[in-house]
Amino acid sequence: MGTTRKYSLGLFAAALLLFFFPFVTVSCNGVPIGSLTGVQLAIGADPAPPDQVGDAGPAAAAAAELVPDEAAPQPMALLALVATVAGLGAAVFLRGTAAAKAGFLAGMTGAMSLVGLQQSVGGDIREGAAKVASQLGQNGGIIITFQFTELFWLTLMVLAAAGVLNYMNWDVSPPYSPPGAAPSPGGGHAPTAEPAGAPGGSGTTGTGAP
């Protein structure tokens, strides 16, 4: 297994593992009230409220109750997850230029999908946070915020690195060489000698006796 293939395999495997860790956390007055992993964002799942919500006061507990029971699947997260699995498969089963092309496309698609996820989910969570705050009462000093975790950004960087690595090691196909032609030192093909007696050749032909 080549060095580039090993690194590509390791990067895509690490990115896939990171999808099982929290990508997004929602907080009320600085206290986390819910989180979603990359896989949960991709397929939809129940947000996981942390254990300390009950000890953070009635406002945080009430806000946690208003967190949706099931988060809708996010297409950008699903696309990033599929691209990560595809890149991992390419590193295992493909070789040479095909592996580099597939790894480049998978890495860049995954990274750009996470950028799109950050934009789309950010708007959805801001809207939901504003709704929860209005239900709990703006005069109560309730501040609901969300943020993408460090692991989300790490996943994005790992996928981008996998794409760049495969692009830098993109194999260039050798020039076409006709059968029987020997390559010349200059990169071309050495001319082939014509057989004696061929039209335009340097051979001579004999004549028979009358």
C-alpha positions as CSV (number, residue, x, y, z in Angstrom):
1,M,0.0,0.0,0.0
2,G,1.5,3.3,-1.1
3,T,2.1,6.2,1.3
4,T,-0.5,8.4,-0.3
5,R,-3.1,5.7,-0.1
6,K,-2.4,5.1,3.5
7,Y,-2.8,8.8,4.4
8,S,-6.0,9.0,2.3
9,L,-7.4,6.0,4.0
10,G,-6.5,7.3,7.5
11,L,-8.0,10.8,6.8
12,F,-11.3,9.4,5.5
13,A,-11.5,6.9,8.4
14,A,-10.9,9.7,10.9
15,A,-13.6,11.8,9.3
16,L,-16.1,9.0,9.4
17,L,-15.3,8.4,13.1
18,L,-15.8,12.2,13.9
19,F,-19.3,12.0,12.5
20,F,-20.3,10.0,15.7
21,F,-19.3,13.0,17.9
22,P,-21.4,16.1,18.6
23,F,-21.4,18.6,15.7
24,V,-23.8,21.1,17.2
25,T,-24.7,22.2,20.8
26,V,-27.6,24.4,21.9
27,S,-27.3,26.3,25.1
28,C,-29.6,28.4,27.4
29,N,-27.8,31.1,29.4
30,G,-24.6,29.3,28.8
31,V,-25.8,25.9,29.9
32,P,-25.9,23.2,27.1
33,I,-29.5,21.9,26.6
34,G,-29.0,19.6,23.6
35,S,-26.5,18.3,21.1
36,L,-26.5,16.5,17.7
37,T,-23.8,14.4,16.2
38,G,-22.9,14.4,12.6
39,V,-24.8,11.1,12.0
40,Q,-27.8,12.5,13.8
41,L,-27.8,15.5,11.6
42,A,-27.5,13.3,8.5
43,I,-30.3,10.8,9.3
44,G,-32.4,12.6,11.9
45,A,-32.5,11.6,15.6
46,D,-33.5,12.7,19.0
47,P,-31.3,15.5,20.4
48,A,-29.3,14.4,23.5
49,P,-29.9,16.7,26.4
50,P,-27.0,16.8,28.9
51,D,-27.5,15.6,32.5
52,Q,-26.8,19.0,34.1
53,V,-29.9,20.6,32.6
54,G,-32.0,19.8,35.6
55,D,-29.5,21.6,37.9
56,A,-29.2,24.7,35.7
57,G,-32.5,26.4,36.8
58,P,-36.1,26.3,35.6
59,A,-35.3,28.4,32.5
60,A,-32.8,26.0,31.1
61,A,-35.0,23.0,32.0
62,A,-38.0,24.6,30.3
63,A,-35.9,25.4,27.2
64,A,-34.7,21.8,27.0
65,E,-38.4,20.7,27.0
66,L,-39.0,22.8,24.0
67,V,-36.2,21.3,22.0
68,P,-37.8,19.2,19.2
69,D,-38.2,15.5,19.9
70,E,-36.7,14.6,16.6
71,A,-34.4,16.6,14.4
72,A,-35.1,16.4,10.7
73,P,-32.4,14.9,8.4
74,Q,-30.2,17.5,6.9
75,P,-29.4,16.9,3.2
76,M,-26.0,18.6,3.5
77,A,-25.0,16.4,6.4
78,L,-26.1,13.3,4.6
79,L,-24.2,14.3,1.5
80,A,-21.1,14.9,3.6
81,L,-21.5,11.5,5.2
82,V,-22.0,9.7,1.9
83,A,-18.9,11.4,0.4
84,T,-16.8,10.4,3.4
85,V,-17.9,6.7,3.1
86,A,-17.2,6.9,-0.7
87,G,-13.8,8.3,-0.1
88,L,-13.0,5.6,2.4
89,G,-14.2,3.0,-0.1
90,A,-12.1,4.5,-2.9
91,A,-9.0,4.4,-0.7
92,V,-9.6,0.7,0.0
93,F,-10.7,-0.7,-3.4
94,L,-9.2,1.6,-6.0
95,R,-5.7,2.2,-7.2
96,G,-3.7,4.8,-9.0
97,T,-5.4,7.6,-10.9
98,A,-8.9,6.3,-10.2
99,A,-8.3,6.3,-6.5
100,A,-6.8,9.9,-6.6
101,K,-9.7,11.2,-8.6
102,A,-12.3,9.6,-6.4
103,G,-10.5,10.7,-3.2
104,F,-10.3,14.3,-4.5
105,L,-14.0,14.4,-5.4
106,A,-15.1,12.8,-2.2
107,G,-13.0,15.0,0.0
108,M,-14.0,18.3,-1.6
109,T,-17.6,17.2,-1.8
110,G,-17.6,16.4,1.9
111,A,-15.9,19.6,2.9
112,M,-18.2,21.8,0.8
113,S,-21.3,20.0,2.1
114,L,-20.3,20.7,5.7
115,V,-19.9,24.4,4.8
116,G,-23.4,24.3,3.3
117,L,-24.6,22.5,6.5
118,Q,-23.2,25.2,8.7
119,Q,-25.1,27.9,6.7
120,S,-28.4,26.0,6.5
121,V,-28.5,24.6,10.1
122,G,-27.4,27.9,11.5
123,G,-30.5,29.6,10.1
124,D,-32.8,26.9,11.3
125,I,-31.4,26.9,14.9
126,R,-31.5,30.7,15.1
127,E,-35.1,30.6,14.2
128,G,-35.9,27.9,16.7
129,A,-34.0,29.6,19.4
130,A,-35.9,32.8,18.9
131,K,-39.2,30.9,19.1
132,V,-38.2,29.2,22.3
133,A,-37.0,32.4,23.9
134,S,-40.4,34.1,23.0
135,Q,-42.3,31.2,24.6
136,L,-40.2,31.4,27.8
137,G,-40.5,35.2,27.9
138,Q,-38.0,37.7,26.8
139,N,-38.1,39.5,30.2
140,G,-36.7,36.6,32.0
141,G,-33.2,37.2,30.8
142,I,-33.2,34.0,28.8
143,I,-30.5,33.8,26.1
144,I,-30.5,30.7,23.8
145,T,-27.5,30.2,21.6
146,F,-26.0,27.5,19.4
147,Q,-22.6,26.7,18.1
148,F,-20.8,24.2,16.0
149,T,-18.3,22.2,18.0
150,E,-14.6,22.0,17.4
151,L,-15.1,18.5,16.2
152,F,-17.3,19.8,13.4
153,W,-14.6,22.1,12.1
154,L,-12.0,19.4,12.5
155,T,-14.1,17.1,10.4
156,L,-14.3,19.8,7.7
157,M,-10.5,20.3,7.7
158,V,-9.8,16.5,7.6
159,L,-12.1,16.1,4.5
160,A,-10.5,19.1,2.8
161,A,-7.0,17.7,3.6
162,A,-8.0,14.3,2.1
163,G,-9.1,16.1,-1.1
164,V,-6.0,18.2,-1.4
165,L,-3.8,15.1,-0.7
166,N,-5.4,13.2,-3.5
167,Y,-5.2,16.1,-5.9
168,M,-1.5,16.6,-5.2
169,N,-0.9,13.0,-6.0
170,W,-3.0,12.9,-9.1
171,D,-1.1,10.5,-11.5
172,V,-0.4,11.7,-15.0
173,S,-1.1,9.1,-17.6
174,P,1.9,8.4,-19.9
175,P,1.7,9.3,-23.6
176,Y,0.3,6.8,-26.0
177,S,2.9,4.5,-27.4
178,P,2.1,2.4,-30.5
179,P,2.9,-1.3,-30.4
180,G,6.5,-2.0,-31.3
181,A,7.6,1.7,-31.1
182,A,10.6,2.2,-28.8
183,P,10.6,5.5,-26.8
184,S,13.3,7.9,-27.8
185,P,15.4,9.9,-25.2
186,G,13.5,13.1,-26.1
187,G,10.2,11.6,-25.1
188,G,9.1,10.8,-28.7
189,H,9.3,7.5,-30.5
190,A,12.2,6.4,-32.5
191,P,11.5,5.9,-36.2
192,T,11.2,2.3,-37.3
193,A,13.5,1.0,-40.0
194,E,11.8,0.0,-43.2
195,P,12.6,-3.4,-44.6
196,A,14.9,-3.7,-47.5
197,G,13.2,-3.7,-50.9
198,A,10.1,-1.9,-49.6
199,P,8.9,1.0,-51.8
200,G,10.9,4.1,-51.0
201,G,13.5,2.0,-49.1
202,S,17.2,1.9,-49.5
203,G,17.4,-1.8,-50.6
204,T,18.0,-3.0,-54.1
205,T,16.3,-5.7,-56.0
206,G,18.0,-8.1,-58.4
207,T,16.8,-9.0,-61.8
208,G,16.7,-12.5,-63.1
209,A,18.6,-13.7,-66.2
210,P,16.6,-13.5,-69.5
